[in-house]
């Protein structure tokens, strides 16, 4: 972790990872993950990344559409990774990726991804300024650039679908 200088926060300081085992309460009648359970974990992870970054409470302002790429089965380990990759005055863009894992078979796959916009709020519930994003390492620059590229590509595809 990098030291917070007050005006800037590093991407690494926002990084969070949550792991859960998919239990029966979070599955449908096919024994697969409920989309809502996965969205809940994604939202929590985005909020943790935003709070770590802004050092303020945060609220979810927007969530991009979610691509569910693969099913997650009962008993799988679900890992959600999130980090801030861009900021506005009071908002943060957070990339959230979900992977499923079955250690017994060595299966590990990307299962969902999305982008969240989180807004920092102060004690009064008013929006609060967020630090500027710093990427002091090559790894952080690569994560930021990958998220920006992926979001740009998704927006282009959405526009293509809308105008088709």
VMD Tcl script that draws the C-alpha trace (Angstrom):
set ca {
  {0.00 0.00 0.00}
  {1.13 3.51 -0.76}
  {0.93 6.42 1.65}
  {-2.00 8.77 1.02}
  {-0.77 12.37 0.48}
  {-4.16 14.08 0.88}
  {-4.51 15.23 -2.72}
  {-3.93 11.93 -4.46}
  {-4.61 8.26 -3.87}
  {-3.03 5.41 -5.78}
  {-5.03 2.83 -7.69}
  {-3.43 0.16 -5.45}
  {-4.89 1.81 -2.33}
  {-8.40 1.28 -3.72}
  {-7.90 -2.36 -4.76}
  {-10.16 -4.82 -3.02}
  {-10.85 -8.51 -3.37}
  {-13.79 -10.36 -1.84}
  {-14.11 -14.15 -1.88}
  {-17.24 -16.14 -1.10}
  {-18.33 -19.74 -1.51}
  {-21.56 -19.95 -3.51}
  {-24.04 -21.37 -1.00}
  {-27.62 -22.64 -1.58}
  {-29.27 -19.35 -0.50}
  {-27.54 -17.57 -3.40}
  {-28.45 -20.09 -6.11}
  {-31.43 -20.63 -8.38}
  {-33.27 -23.92 -8.83}
  {-30.55 -25.09 -11.25}
  {-27.88 -24.80 -8.55}
  {-26.29 -21.81 -10.25}
  {-25.58 -18.32 -8.91}
  {-28.47 -15.88 -8.75}
  {-27.55 -12.81 -10.76}
  {-28.76 -10.64 -7.90}
  {-26.36 -12.28 -5.44}
  {-23.44 -11.62 -7.79}
  {-24.59 -8.00 -8.33}
  {-24.77 -7.55 -4.54}
  {-21.17 -8.73 -4.09}
  {-20.09 -6.52 -7.01}
  {-21.78 -3.47 -5.45}
  {-20.19 -4.15 -2.04}
  {-16.75 -4.51 -3.66}
  {-17.18 -1.28 -5.64}
  {-18.18 0.50 -2.41}
  {-15.13 -0.84 -0.55}
  {-12.81 0.29 -3.38}
  {-14.46 3.71 -3.41}
  {-14.26 4.16 0.36}
  {-10.62 3.11 0.43}
  {-9.88 5.56 -2.36}
  {-11.87 8.59 -1.16}
  {-11.60 7.96 2.57}
  {-15.26 8.95 2.71}
  {-18.57 7.13 2.64}
  {-19.73 6.41 -0.90}
  {-22.99 5.72 -2.70}
  {-23.58 3.90 -5.96}
  {-24.53 6.40 -8.65}
  {-24.51 4.08 -11.68}
  {-23.73 0.57 -12.78}
  {-22.91 -0.29 -16.36}
  {-24.63 -3.29 -17.89}
  {-23.19 -6.56 -16.60}
  {-21.93 -9.26 -18.91}
  {-22.44 -12.68 -17.32}
  {-19.93 -14.75 -19.30}
  {-20.25 -18.10 -17.53}
  {-22.37 -19.86 -14.93}
  {-21.19 -20.15 -11.35}
  {-22.15 -23.42 -9.70}
  {-23.09 -24.25 -6.12}
  {-19.92 -24.68 -4.06}
  {-17.70 -22.67 -6.39}
  {-15.46 -20.01 -4.89}
  {-16.49 -16.60 -6.21}
  {-13.85 -13.86 -6.21}
  {-14.75 -10.24 -6.90}
  {-11.95 -7.77 -7.63}
  {-12.51 -4.00 -7.77}
  {-10.39 -0.89 -8.15}
  {-10.79 2.80 -8.97}
  {-9.46 3.59 -12.45}
  {-10.75 7.12 -13.10}
  {-12.12 10.03 -11.08}
  {-14.20 13.17 -11.42}
  {-14.59 15.89 -8.80}
  {-16.79 13.79 -6.49}
  {-17.11 10.53 -8.41}
  {-14.98 7.46 -9.00}
  {-15.17 4.90 -11.80}
  {-14.62 1.39 -10.47}
  {-13.89 -1.69 -12.57}
  {-15.39 -4.83 -11.02}
  {-14.48 -8.34 -12.22}
  {-15.88 -11.66 -11.01}
  {-14.14 -15.03 -11.32}
  {-15.28 -18.48 -10.30}
  {-12.97 -21.18 -9.10}
  {-13.21 -24.88 -8.35}
  {-9.89 -25.80 -6.68}
  {-10.61 -29.54 -6.91}
  {-10.52 -29.45 -10.72}
  {-8.30 -26.40 -11.24}
  {-11.14 -24.61 -13.08}
  {-10.81 -20.81 -12.91}
  {-12.76 -18.53 -15.21}
  {-13.95 -14.99 -15.71}
  {-17.69 -14.96 -15.04}
  {-18.83 -11.32 -14.97}
  {-17.58 -7.76 -15.35}
  {-18.99 -4.27 -14.99}
  {-18.17 -0.64 -14.29}
  {-19.63 1.23 -11.32}
  {-19.71 4.95 -10.65}
  {-19.45 5.73 -6.96}
  {-19.92 9.18 -5.42}
  {-18.20 10.22 -2.19}
  {-20.43 11.74 0.48}
  {-19.56 13.60 3.68}
  {-21.20 13.33 7.13}
  {-24.09 15.53 5.96}
  {-24.77 13.35 2.92}
  {-23.48 16.02 0.51}
  {-21.16 14.98 -2.28}
  {-17.50 15.29 -1.30}
  {-14.39 15.88 -3.38}
  {-12.27 12.83 -4.13}
  {-8.48 12.71 -4.43}
  {-6.90 12.56 -7.85}
  {-5.86 9.13 -9.07}
  {-2.19 8.25 -9.12}
  {-0.66 5.20 -10.78}
  {2.93 5.15 -9.49}
  {3.75 1.65 -10.74}
  {3.68 0.08 -14.20}
  {1.19 -2.50 -12.91}
  {-1.23 0.26 -11.85}
  {-0.84 2.07 -15.18}
  {-1.61 -1.22 -16.96}
  {-4.74 -1.83 -14.85}
  {-5.98 1.74 -15.41}
  {-5.35 1.60 -19.17}
  {-7.00 -1.82 -19.50}
  {-10.10 -0.54 -17.68}
  {-10.27 2.64 -19.80}
  {-9.88 0.60 -23.00}
  {-12.49 -1.95 -21.94}
  {-15.00 0.73 -20.97}
  {-14.41 2.62 -24.25}
  {-14.97 -0.60 -26.23}
  {-18.17 -1.43 -24.30}
  {-19.54 2.06 -24.89}
  {-18.76 1.78 -28.60}
  {-20.55 -1.61 -28.82}
  {-23.56 -0.23 -26.90}
  {-23.75 2.71 -29.31}
  {-23.52 0.33 -32.28}
  {-26.40 -1.75 -30.86}
  {-28.47 1.36 -30.21}
  {-28.01 2.69 -33.75}
  {-28.33 -0.68 -35.54}
}
mol new
graphics top color blue
foreach p $ca { graphics top sphere $p radius 0.5 }
foreach p [lrange $ca 0 end-1] q [lrange $ca 1 end] { graphics top cylinder $p $q radius 0.2 }
display resetview
